[in-house]
Amino acid sequence: MNKRLREWIDFTCSSIGLGNYYLYTHHLRRSVNLFNETTYILCMEWFPSHITGREEDGLNPKGTASIDIDISSGLFKSIVFVGGQSFAKNGIRFAQRNKQDVIQWLEKEIGITYEEQFHLVKEEERGYRFAASINGIEVAPDGFIEIRFDDEGNLTFFSVNGPFPTKEEVEEGPFLLTLDAVESLAKQQLELIEFPLHEQERLIPVYGIEEIYVTNDGQSTIPFGGILEEISHVSINKIMNWDTSMDRPFESSKIDFNEEVTEEEALSGEPHPDSFPITIWEQSQCITAVETFMRQEFPDDTGNWILKTLHRDHSYIIATIKHNGPSHLVFQRKLKVVLDREQWIVLNYMDNAFLIEMYQNFAKPETRTIDKEEAFEKIKPEIIISPVYVYDVEQQKYILCGKIDSSYGVHAGNGDVLLLDDI
């Protein structure tokens, strides 16, 4: 084993108090973060000294410590004791199990400051959940920390995900937006959606607000949930048309997303293949491969599908394809197609048709009696615009935006205002 890896393993053992544990397995993996940087993770499984191996069903026994550490930053990404049981001797312990002790440990462990970079979201008897923020204002993409402990305060679960921006990465300023200023945009975000009522096996038509971010000057928008796509996805938006089907049927191949890397790759900091942009030539190869696949698997569907985006994932290229037909159902028909980036062929795909089929026998939604204008007037008092710092790809900074959203909808059949969580 490389000396540097041994140092990380010894550091883990001493930091978490695993003196009465032994290292059972370890491997290295890599990923690409928000800023297109490659991070290498050392993944370890530690067994208590009184346990000799996995259980008969292949699962890890209670007390196993599953630990991931980022060897680029030296920060723990996750610490999980199986079954919520820790045998760590002189390990991480919060004797009082109070918020202040947990926050102090997080500030020291991760190097972030409470109320400046993260805030408390949820407090439970045996744990806490925190979220990334800037001076109490949420950020997007979001970051989360979860921490749990046992009755004695021994750490049993810790996980940190997503970015926690510093003040240097943020373009701060006063929040200027009001709902009146963006009313016309809010109205554009009102959409008719058919929600399923599972117990009654019927669909109901509801007008609801599709969340969106508006820049603080009110001049541009960022789709809700589309920030990561803007960073890592290439927009194609090509309708898939063909004149003839393929005689040769599509044959799927096994794909493996559990990519492991060598010690040499990890310690050299070699960039992940996913960190490179998809070139114009590669886009052309993908389009051709997807068209061939569609002619094989969906021969009669010419013109019915749109190739929306391409992005890299676990050294593959993923094509997102959406159905081109009108639908108000809460789930839109979609394909995720996995391509080999060397042979330029489709290896496999995932189809959410089963979600659509679940509702085929549901009673159709009743006739709409409320139009969009009426629905907006009813929901307008329930629409909120709240400040959010959103990562801007061009500026490579977090900029202040307003998130237009509503927890309510309007029943298009009878005009009732409904809490969407109750549907």
NORJOSUL-V789727 format. One record per pair of residues at least 24 apart in sequence whose C-alpha atoms are under 8 Angstrom apart, sorted by the first residue. I is the first residue (numbers start at 1). J is the second residue. D is the distance in whole Angstrom. If there is no record, write none. Layout:
i: {I,I}
j: {J,J}
d: {D,D}
This chain:
i: {2,8,15,15,16,16,16,16,17,17,17,17,17,18,18,18,19,19,20,20,20,20,20,21,21,21,21,21,22,22,22,22,23,27,27,28,28,28,28,28,29,29,29,30,30,30,30,30,31,31,31,32,32,32,34,34,34,36,37,37,38,38,38,38,38,39,39,39,40,40,40,40,40,41,41,41,41,41,42,42,42,42,43,43,43,44,48,63,75,75,77,77,77,77,78,78,78,78,79,79,79,79,80,80,80,81,81,82,84,84,84,84,85,85,86,86,86,91,91,92,92,93,93,93,93,94,94,94,94,94,95,95,95,96,97,97,97,99,112,117,117,117,118,126,126,132,132,132,133,133,134,134,134,134,137,137,137,138,138,138,139,139,139,139,139,140,140,140,140,140,141,141,141,141,141,169,169,169,170,170,170,170,171,171,171,171,172,172,173,175,175,175,175,176,176,177,177,177,177,177,178,179,179,179,181,182,186,187,190,190,192,193,193,193,194,194,194,194,195,195,195,196,196,197,201,201,201,201,202,202,202,202,202,203,203,203,203,204,204,204,204,204,205,205,205,205,205,205,206,206,206,206,207,207,207,207,207,207,208,208,208,208,209,209,209,209,210,211,211,211,211,212,212,212,213,213,213,213,214,214,214,214,215,215,215,215,216,216,216,227,230,231,232,232,233,233,233,233,234,234,234,234,235,235,235,236,236,236,236,237,237,237,237,238,238,238,239,239,239,239,239,240,240,240,240,240,240,240,241,241,241,242,242,242,242,243,244,244,245,245,245,245,246,246,246,246,247,248,249,249,250,250,250,251,252,252,252,252,253,253,254,254,255,255,257,258,259,272,273,274,274,274,274,278,278,283,285,286,286,286,289,289,289,289,290,290,290,290,293,315,316,316,317,331,331,332,366,367,367,368,368,368,369,369,369,369,370,370,370,370,370,371,375,375,375,378,378,379,379,379,379,382,382,382,383}
j: {263,71,91,92,88,90,91,92,88,89,90,91,92,88,89,91,88,89,48,49,87,88,89,46,47,48,49,88,46,47,48,49,47,260,261,260,261,262,263,266,259,260,261,259,260,261,266,272,272,274,314,272,274,275,163,228,231,275,271,275,269,270,271,272,275,70,71,72,70,71,72,266,269,68,69,70,71,72,68,69,70,71,67,68,69,68,87,87,109,110,158,159,160,161,157,158,159,160,156,157,158,159,156,157,158,156,157,156,149,150,156,157,150,156,154,155,156,154,155,154,155,152,153,154,155,149,152,153,154,155,152,153,154,153,126,149,153,128,164,164,165,166,164,150,151,163,164,165,164,165,165,166,167,389,387,388,389,387,388,389,388,389,390,391,398,227,388,389,390,391,225,227,228,390,391,396,397,398,389,397,398,399,397,398,399,400,399,400,400,216,387,400,401,216,217,216,217,218,385,402,385,383,384,385,218,218,404,376,372,376,328,328,329,330,328,329,330,365,329,330,423,359,362,423,359,361,362,363,359,362,363,364,365,362,363,364,365,364,365,366,411,413,365,366,368,411,412,413,409,410,411,412,372,375,409,410,411,412,406,408,409,410,404,405,406,409,405,403,404,405,406,403,404,405,401,402,403,404,401,402,403,404,399,400,401,402,400,401,402,391,393,393,311,312,309,310,311,312,278,309,310,311,308,309,310,307,308,309,310,306,307,308,309,306,307,308,303,304,305,306,307,291,302,303,304,305,306,307,291,302,303,291,295,302,303,302,295,299,295,296,299,300,292,295,296,299,296,296,296,297,293,296,297,347,346,347,348,349,347,348,347,348,347,348,314,314,314,315,315,312,313,314,315,311,312,310,344,339,344,345,339,344,345,346,319,337,345,346,346,341,340,341,341,355,356,356,413,412,413,412,413,414,412,413,414,415,411,412,413,414,415,412,410,412,415,410,417,408,409,410,417,406,407,408,407}
d: {7,7,7,8,7,8,5,6,5,5,5,4,7,5,6,7,7,6,6,6,8,7,7,6,5,4,5,8,5,6,6,6,6,7,8,6,6,7,7,7,6,5,6,8,8,7,8,7,7,8,8,7,7,6,8,7,8,6,8,7,8,8,6,6,7,7,8,6,6,6,6,6,8,6,5,5,6,8,6,5,6,7,6,4,7,6,7,6,7,7,8,6,5,7,8,5,4,6,7,6,5,7,6,5,6,5,6,8,8,7,5,7,7,6,7,7,6,7,8,6,6,8,5,4,6,8,8,5,6,7,7,5,8,7,8,8,6,8,8,6,7,7,7,6,7,7,5,8,7,8,8,8,8,8,7,6,7,8,5,6,5,5,6,8,8,8,7,6,5,6,8,7,7,7,7,8,5,6,8,6,5,6,7,6,5,7,7,7,7,7,7,7,8,6,7,6,7,7,8,7,7,8,7,6,8,7,7,7,8,7,6,5,6,6,6,5,6,7,7,6,8,7,8,7,8,8,5,6,8,4,4,6,7,6,6,6,5,8,5,7,7,8,6,7,7,6,5,7,6,5,5,5,8,7,5,5,6,6,8,7,5,7,8,6,6,7,7,7,6,5,8,6,6,7,6,5,5,6,5,5,6,8,8,7,4,6,6,5,6,7,8,7,6,8,6,6,5,8,7,5,5,6,6,5,7,6,5,5,7,6,5,4,7,5,5,7,6,8,6,4,6,7,6,5,7,6,6,7,8,5,5,8,7,6,8,8,7,8,5,6,5,8,7,5,5,7,7,7,5,7,7,5,6,8,8,5,5,8,5,6,7,7,7,7,6,8,7,8,6,5,6,7,6,8,8,8,6,7,6,8,8,6,5,6,8,8,8,7,7,8,6,6,6,7,7,8,6,8,6,5,5,8,6,5,7,8,8,5,6,7,6,7,6,7,7,7,7,7,7,7,7,6,7,7,8}
